[in-house]
Amino acid sequence: MLVVVTFVVLFQSGCQQETQAQEALRIENRIVTPALRVVAINPQRTEIVEPIFATGTVLAHKTTDLVPLVGGMVEEILVSVGDRVEKNQPLLRMRQRDFEIKVERLRQAVRLASAERNNARIDLDSAVALVQKGGLSQEQRVRRSAHTGR
């Protein structure tokens, strides 16, 4: 399209090369000017690409802040900026070793608490038996029962 427009503009400018003064002189003197030589070309259809430079900000239609349920180090990010994501699609992978260590520490804490509870119950049971036999005061039994919640 641009090639055709360029051809027409060049053709017209070639035909209008005489200035108005020359045309007035020609009319007065009746000078006969030779015909202009016109060359016909075959236009070709081509794509014209011109870069457009602009500044601005592209904003997402919908955004969401991510807050992990647990803390830890991010091992791998599974999506890139601008990617479309589906509901329940994983976005990142946390380092598993940190979680495994925390889980093991919590298991050990549960075992320790269970053992302490069992020891406290045994201690209370022995204190109750001693009170019944008269070997332990009521005040000592109350102190021992405060540790077990009985």
PyMOL commands that set and color helices and strands:
alter all, ss='L'
color gray80, all
select helices_A, chain A and resi 2-15+20-29+96-133+138-148
alter helices_A, ss='H'
color red, helices_A
select strands_A, chain A and resi 74-77+92-94
alter strands_A, ss='S'
color yellow, strands_A
deselect
rebuild
show_as cartoon
